[in-house]
Amino acid sequence: MPPPKMVGQNLVGSVGEWSLTFFSYLGGCSVLLWQTFSGFFTLPWRRWVLGHVARDRKWDGVLEQMEKIGVSSLPLVFLTSLFTGMVLALQTAYQLQKISAGLYIGSLVALSMTRELGPVLTALVIAGRVGAAITAELGTMRVTEQIDALQTLSTDPVRYLAVPRMLALIVMLPLLTLYADLVGILGGYLVGVYKLGMGSTLYMNMTWDALRFKDVFTGLFKAGVFAAIISTIACYEGFETAGGAEGVGRSTTCMMTGWKDGPRASVPWAQCPCPLSRDATRLLEVFG
């Protein structure tokens, strides 16, 4: 059993190591976010305004990512939002009917979907489907030296790879959130009208009367913030991948769970739990 002084030093060292890794990771993500936002100004926005997007190659990557992120995610978002709205309406109806407030089911479903559940669930779906794919794609390009080849050809990898993906996410995730809100309200409508026996006109009136522009705008703003976070972490993990095919798997897992096994882990919380939990156990043994 080590002496208490050594255990305390190990604990302080672990906290210091965790802090340095955390701020290093946070700084790397912040630099990447700034570089990506700066890359937005290099896009030919004049051609976008004039409607010549199809003639410019710089927009090809953005439009391709919009199709992958937005259109391809519609079925999964539809199922998630539909059943969320249905379950929310069905479970809350039992409680509201006890106090003779069943007519407020539509209002509850609409506000819950637009304010919280719509953006959060859509962001989770996109993070799992798109974020992991971005990390795996960029990580594969890193370990196969394709990113190094871009730098050799005087091409900025951030502007060529990260900018289209972040812009597509920032545009498409709020649109998917709005789509999820409507589908969730539809799910609540199906349960309220065909299961609970509410009038169709009454349900729709209670739904739209409760909604305000700020409720929808709040959800869309959250979706934009989530899109920036997802794209930044996914691209950063992809760019920092090392160790061949195994490293790609570690980076993809880390993007979703925040945990990367192995000595080359770069995320702040990857190396923290084991030393801290070990030292905490030793402290309990010494002083307990």
N, C-alpha and C positions, 0 to 999 in steps of 0.2 A: 504494500500500500504506500503510495507516494505521500510525502509530508504535505500538510495543508498549504504551506507557502508555494510549493511547486504547482499544486492544483490551481491555486489562485492565479499564478503566472500563466499557466496554460489557458485558463479561462479568459484572462485579459488579452492574451495573444490571439485567441480565436475570435474574440469580439473585434479586435483591431483588424485582423485579416478579413473578416466579413465586411467591415466598414469600407476598407480600401477596395475590395472587390465590388461592393455595391456602388460606390461613387464612380469607379472606373466604368462599370457597365452603364450607369446612368449618363455619364459624360459621353460615352460612345454613341448611345442612342440619341442624345441631344444633338451631337454634331451631325449625325446622319439625317436627323429630322430637319436641321437647318439647311444642310446641303440639298436635300430633296426639295424643300420649299423654294430655295433659290433656283433650282433647276426648272421650276414652273415657268419662270420668266423667259427661259430660252425656247419655249415652245412657240410656234408661229400662230399666235392668237389672232392675227389679222386675217389669216386664211380661214380660221374658224368663224369669224364674224361674217366674212364674205361668202361662206358656204363652200369653200374649196378644200374641205378636209380630205376628201377622197383622193385628191391629187398630191397630197403631201405625205411623204413617207414617215415623217416624225409623228404623225397622228395614227399611223397604222398600229403601232404597239399599244397606244392608249385604247383605241377602239377594240382591239383584240382582247385586251384585259377586261374591258367593260363587258364584252360578250361572255367571257369565262366567269367573271365574278357575278354579274347580274343575271343574265338570261339563264345560264346553266343552274343557278341556285334557286330559281323560282319554284320548282316542285318541292324541294326540301323545305323552303320557307313556308310554302302553302300548307303542307301537312303539319308542321310545327305550330303555326299560328292558328289554324283551324281547330285543332284539338285543344289548344290552350284556351281559346275562347269558349269552346263547348264545356270543358271541365270547369272553368271559372264560373260560367253561368249556372251550371248544374249544382255545384257545391255551395255557392253563395245563396242559391234560391232556398235551400232548406233552412238556412238561418234567417233570411229576410222574411220568409213567409210566417215564421213564428211571431213576428212583431207586426204583421200585416203591412210589410213594406216590399212585397214582391214586385211591384211595378217599377222599382228602382234598379232592377237587375240590369237593364240596358244601359243605364247611366254608369253603373259600377264597371261593367265590362268595357265600355268605351273609354272611360278615364284610365282604367288600369292598363289597357293595351296601348293607348297613345302616350301616356306619361312614362311608364316603366317597362312593362312586359314586352312591348313591341321592339323597342331599340335593344334591350338587353338580350332577349332570345335570338333576335336576328344577328346581333354581333357574335353571340356564341356559335351559332350555326356557321357564319362566315369565317370565324376564326378557325373552327375545326375543319371546314372544307377548303377554304381558300388560303388561310394563313399557313397551314402546314404544307400545302402545295407550293406556295411561294418559297418557303424555307428549303424544301427539298430540291426545288428547281435551281435556286441560286447556290445552294450548297453543293449540288452536283457540278455546277459550272465552276465553282471554286476548286474543288478537289481534282477536276480534270483540266485545270489551268486555262479554262476558257476566259475567265475574267482577267487573268494575266495577259492573255492574248489581246484582249480589248485595250488594256493599258499600253501594250506595245504598239498598237495601231493608233495611239493618241486619242482614244475614245474614253470618255469618263464613264466608268461603270455605274455610278450613281445616276447620272442623267439618262443613260441608256437603259438601265434595268429597274432602278428604284422609282424614278419619277413616273413612268407610265403606270406602275402598279399602285402607287399611292394615290395618284390622281383618279384612277379608275375606282378605287375603293371609296375615296371621299365623295365621289359623285354617285356611285351605285348603292352604297349602304343606306343613305337616307331614303333613296327611292324604294329599296327593298323594305325598309322600315315602314314607309307609308303603305306599301302593299300588304305587309304583315298586319298593320292596324286594321285595314279594311277586311282582310280575311278573318281576323280574330273577331271583329264585330259581326261578321257573317256567321261564324260559329256560334256566338252567343244568341244571334237571332234564330237560328235553327232550333236550338234548345228551348229558348223562351217561347217561341210560337208553337212548335210542333210537339214539344215534350211537356212544357208547363202550362200550355193553354192560354197564353197571353195573346191579346189582339195584335195583329201585325202593325196596324197604324199606331197603336199605343206604344208598342216597343220602339218603333222608329222615332217617334216624337220624343220619347224620354231619352233616346240615345243622342239625337242631334241637339236637343235643348241643353244638355249637360256639357257638350263640347264647346270649347273656346279656342281661338286661334293660338293663344299662348300654350295650351296643352299640346297641340300638335307640333308647334314650333320647338317646344322643350324637348320632345322626343326626337325630332329631326336633328337638333343641335347635339344631343347626346350621341346620336348615330354618327355624326361627323367626327366627334372627338374619338369615339371608339374606332372609327376607320383609320384615323391617323395613328393611334396606338398600335392597332393590329399590324398595319403595313410597316411601321417603323421596327417593331420587334421582329417580325417575320424576315424583313430584308436584312436587319442587323445579324440575326442568327445565321442566315444564309451566307452573308459575306464573311463571317467569322468561323465558318466551318473548317475543320482540319481533321486529318486522320482517315481519309479514304471513305469507303462506303459506310463503315461503322460510325465515322464522324457525322455523316449525313443523317443517319438514324438518330444519333444523340441530339443533334441540333433540332431536328423535327420534333422529337419528344420534348425538348426543352421549351420550344415555342409554345406548346400546348400546356405543359404541366409546370414549367419553371424549374425542372430538375434535370440535370445532365450528369450521368454517371461517368466515372473515369477521372484521371488526374488532370485532364486538360479542360475541365469544366470552367466556363467563363461567366456563368450567371452568378449573381451575388448570393443567392440562397442555396447554391448547389453544394458548397463546401461548409456551410454553416451548421446544419443540424447535427451532423455526426460529432464534431469536436465539442460543441456546446452540450449536447446530451450526455456525452461521455464525461465531461468535466463536472456537469451537474450531478451525475451519479456518484462520482468520487466525493464531491462535497457532502452529499447526503451520508455517504459511508463514514466520512471523517467526523462530521459534526452531529450526525443523527444518532 
